[in-house]
Amino acid sequence: MFLCGLLSCGNIEICFAQEAPPPIDVVFCIDLSGSTNGIIEHIRNHFWHFVHEMEQLEPRPNFRFGFVGYSRPSFGKDNAYVKVIRDLSYDNDALSNEMFLLKPQVEQGSQFVGAALMTCIKNIRWSKERDAVKIIFLAGNGFVNSDGDTYKKAYAMADGRGIIIHALYWQSYTLPREVFGWREIGGSAGGKFFSVNVAYNHTGADTGFDTQKLISLNEELNSTYLYYGKDGKTRYQMMAAQDENILEVSPRGFRYRMEYKTSERYQKKNSSWDLVDLLAKADVKKSDFDPALLPDSLQKMSDAKFYEFVTAKNETRNKVLKQMQTLLDARKREEREAERKRKEELQARNEPPDEIKPTIDNLIMMLMTEEALKKGYSSTK
């Protein structure tokens, strides 16, 4: 894929070919049976860490996440107990919402790894770009041949389509005969195998950062969102719910989510349900909207007052976004400086770099970055 860049020479503009960075598609294929309780919490509690990791790449990538769950009877025998929870999408709020809606309770089910991988390969709408980074993170345990040799056909098909499978074995217990199959998958479609440490609990603390100030600013930011239309209120509530969900489990994850919310990936991208974002595209007139689908405070406003109110909210949003970005940028600088000093100290003591703890979140971030670097990206970390 190529973009056209413009180079001005006197009064002449020359168009030159500039290769665009390949898109990145990542699908989480997660075992949701009773023996793996904890995986879904670990993935969703670190989801904004994964988004943050992608944002550290240069040039900035177009990336999508998807989610396939398996081994739950409620997904249906006819589907081999597999379900596409969310196809690949740029809508990170919707994916986070789906993951938090999944109940983590024990639900015994058959673990058909082959069927799950086949669903990822056939039922997910992968990028058609030739150089696209396409990754499946298969996480779970159990015998991979419960549905015969389907898993072999699946990883062979994935390899043929340029889809990498990383196998992450959830070691709540360890049976050598189980691990053998997971190693086979991880070593086949260009991926890797890891036995995942489930004992280490990453709380996502954000020591030394003024999280409360960021919370207050986000509350002010959310007050500038004015929903409209049949899905508007639902989308507004989803946005607010994802703020609360991640803050409850991970202050650091909350900060990463705020980096996302203040970025160009989110700002001015919600015109389908938010009046302030819509204002950036066109004039807003109250007569164009169903009053019953507007916030109560807007339903009885005059047309003139309505426009004035939306415009004022836009000004408030711009002001709050600048305050949030200042706070977040300062934290980034602090972290980069601390990391630089830490590396210098290790080098001075002739000590090796810290080893990555074998937890799902760390491994996913490391492997995503590794695959991106192979395709020409660099990391700003």
Secondary structure, 3 states (H helix, E strand, C coil): CEEEEEEEECCEEEEEEEECCCCEEEEEEEECCHHHCCHHHHHHHCHHHHHHHHHCEECCCCEEEEEEEECCHHHCHHHCCEEEEEEEECCHHHHHHHHHHCCCCCCCCCCCHHHHHHHHHHHCCCCCCCCCEEEEEEEECCCCCCCCCHHHHHHHHHHHCCCEEEEEEECCCCCHHHHHHHHHHHCCCCCCEEEECCCCCCCCCCCCCCHHHHHHHHHHHHCCCCECCCCHHHHHHHHHHHHHHHHHHCHHHHHHHHHHHCCCCCCCCCCCCEHHHHHCCCCCCHHHCCHHHCCHHHCCCCHHHHHHHHHHHHHHHHHHHHHHHHHHHHHHHHHHHHHHHHHHHHHHCCCCCCCCCCCHHHHHHHHHHHHHHHCCCEECC
